[in-house]
């Protein structure tokens, strides 16, 4: 089966393609970075721009559990909290993903589905990784941290204060504070 000319042209204009066969249902609202191609034999969405190289969260705006797993997807890089509570940054540019950094502590108290292990950037500015029993580790930036930024190159993770000064950093697999 060949694609219709409209699909071929749309695909050529975009870097990534997600295909959904006819009959797939879901919410009608698309995320702003996606666009739909109407009147097609199958319903499909394509990214209208490449993934960013970094993503920043303000204090109180980040909370992801190990059941959800993905903290952020970046161009050539993926950050996830694993089912053991370990926060990991992975280079996704090759055929196999390569760990570039990991938070270290692992837990057996994440729950059967991983939902008890959570990484969050708290309202008071502390980056915290916790399991069902309590805190595994934290950045010790409470009262000072204003943003946390994940990047696809060193520094991979950085907590900064209101002036943009780095308070806590993971760079080349090493924590610096």
C-alpha positions as CSV (number, residue, x, y, z in Angstrom):
1,X,0.0,0.0,0.0
2,X,1.4,3.4,-0.9
3,X,0.7,6.7,0.9
4,X,-1.6,9.3,-0.6
5,X,0.2,12.4,-2.1
6,X,-1.1,14.5,0.8
7,X,0.4,12.1,3.4
8,X,3.7,12.0,1.5
9,X,4.0,15.8,1.3
10,X,3.0,16.2,5.0
11,X,5.5,13.5,6.1
12,X,8.3,15.1,4.0
13,X,7.7,18.4,5.9
14,X,8.0,16.8,9.3
15,X,10.8,15.0,11.2
16,X,8.6,12.6,13.1
17,X,5.4,10.7,12.5
18,X,3.0,8.9,14.8
19,X,0.5,6.6,13.0
20,X,-2.9,5.7,14.4
21,X,-5.0,3.3,12.5
22,X,-8.7,4.2,11.8
23,X,-10.9,3.5,14.7
24,X,-8.4,4.6,17.4
25,X,-10.2,7.0,19.7
26,X,-9.1,9.5,22.3
27,X,-9.3,13.1,23.3
28,X,-10.0,15.5,20.4
29,X,-7.7,18.2,21.8
30,X,-4.1,17.9,20.5
31,X,-1.0,19.1,22.3
32,X,0.2,22.4,20.7
33,X,3.2,20.7,19.1
34,X,1.1,18.3,17.1
35,X,-0.9,18.9,14.0
36,X,-3.5,16.7,12.3
37,X,-3.8,15.8,8.7
38,X,-7.5,15.8,7.8
39,X,-9.3,13.6,5.2
40,X,-6.8,10.9,5.4
41,X,-7.3,7.1,5.2
42,X,-5.7,6.8,8.6
43,X,-5.6,9.3,11.4
44,X,-2.0,10.5,12.0
45,X,-0.2,13.2,13.9
46,X,3.2,14.6,13.3
47,X,5.5,16.8,15.3
48,X,5.4,20.3,13.9
49,X,8.9,21.0,15.4
50,X,11.8,19.0,16.8
51,X,12.1,18.2,20.5
52,X,13.8,20.9,22.6
53,X,17.4,20.5,23.9
54,X,16.3,21.5,27.4
55,X,13.2,21.9,29.5
56,X,12.8,24.1,32.6
57,X,10.3,23.8,35.5
58,X,9.5,26.3,38.1
59,X,9.4,25.4,41.8
60,X,6.2,23.4,42.5
61,X,5.7,22.5,38.8
62,X,7.3,19.0,38.5
63,X,6.2,15.8,40.1
64,X,6.5,12.4,38.3
65,X,6.2,8.9,39.7
66,X,8.0,5.8,38.5
67,X,4.7,4.4,37.2
68,X,4.5,7.3,34.7
69,X,8.3,7.1,34.3
70,X,9.1,9.9,31.8
71,X,10.3,13.1,33.4
72,X,11.2,14.8,30.1
73,X,11.9,13.9,26.5
74,X,14.5,16.1,24.8
75,X,16.2,16.0,21.4
76,X,18.4,12.9,21.6
77,X,17.9,12.5,25.4
78,X,15.4,11.0,27.8
79,X,15.1,11.5,31.5
80,X,13.1,8.9,33.5
81,X,12.4,7.8,37.1
82,X,12.8,4.0,37.1
83,X,10.7,1.5,39.1
84,X,13.5,1.4,41.7
85,X,13.4,5.2,42.3
86,X,16.6,5.9,40.4
87,X,16.4,9.1,38.3
88,X,18.3,8.4,35.0
89,X,19.4,10.5,32.0
90,X,19.7,8.5,28.8
91,X,21.4,9.4,25.5
92,X,18.9,8.2,22.8
93,X,20.9,9.1,19.7
94,X,22.2,5.6,19.0
95,X,20.4,2.3,18.3
96,X,20.7,1.5,22.1
97,X,20.1,4.1,24.8
98,X,23.1,4.9,26.9
99,X,23.0,6.0,30.5
100,X,24.8,9.4,30.8
101,X,24.0,9.9,34.5
102,X,21.9,8.4,37.3
103,X,20.9,9.7,40.7
104,X,22.1,6.5,42.4
105,X,20.0,5.4,45.4
106,X,17.6,2.6,44.6
107,X,14.6,1.4,46.5
108,X,12.4,-1.7,47.0
109,X,9.6,0.6,48.3
110,X,8.2,2.0,45.0
111,X,5.1,-0.2,45.1
112,X,4.0,-2.8,42.6
113,X,3.3,-0.2,39.9
114,X,6.1,2.2,40.8
115,X,3.7,4.9,41.9
116,X,5.3,5.3,45.4
117,X,8.6,6.5,44.0
118,X,8.3,10.2,43.0
119,X,10.8,12.8,41.8
120,X,9.5,16.4,42.4
121,X,10.7,19.9,42.4
122,X,8.9,21.2,45.5
123,X,7.2,24.5,46.0
124,X,10.1,25.6,48.2
125,X,12.7,24.8,45.5
126,X,14.1,21.4,46.6
127,X,14.6,18.6,44.0
128,X,13.5,15.5,45.9
129,X,13.4,11.8,45.1
130,X,11.3,9.7,47.5
131,X,9.9,6.3,47.9
132,X,7.0,4.8,50.0
133,X,9.2,5.2,53.1
134,X,10.4,8.7,52.6
135,X,13.2,10.7,51.0
136,X,15.9,8.8,49.1
137,X,17.9,12.0,48.2
138,X,17.4,15.7,47.7
139,X,19.3,18.7,46.3
140,X,19.2,20.6,49.6
141,X,18.1,23.7,47.8
142,X,14.9,24.4,49.7
143,X,14.3,28.1,50.2
144,X,16.7,29.0,47.3
145,X,15.8,26.9,44.3
146,X,13.6,28.6,41.7
147,X,14.0,26.5,38.6
148,X,15.2,23.0,37.6
149,X,16.5,22.5,34.1
150,X,17.0,19.2,32.3
151,X,19.4,19.3,29.3
152,X,20.6,16.9,26.6
153,X,24.2,18.0,27.3
154,X,26.3,18.9,30.4
155,X,25.1,20.2,32.7
156,X,22.3,17.6,32.4
157,X,20.4,18.7,35.4
158,X,20.6,22.0,37.2
159,X,18.8,23.7,40.1
160,X,19.2,27.5,39.9
161,X,18.2,30.4,42.2
162,X,16.2,33.5,41.3
163,X,19.3,35.1,39.7
164,X,20.1,32.1,37.6
165,X,23.0,31.0,39.7
166,X,23.5,27.2,39.7
167,X,22.9,25.7,43.2
168,X,23.0,22.0,42.4
169,X,24.1,20.3,39.2
170,X,24.6,16.9,37.5
171,X,27.4,17.2,35.0
172,X,29.1,14.2,33.4
173,X,27.5,11.9,36.0
174,X,28.8,13.9,38.9
175,X,26.7,15.9,41.4
176,X,28.1,19.4,42.1
177,X,26.7,21.8,44.7
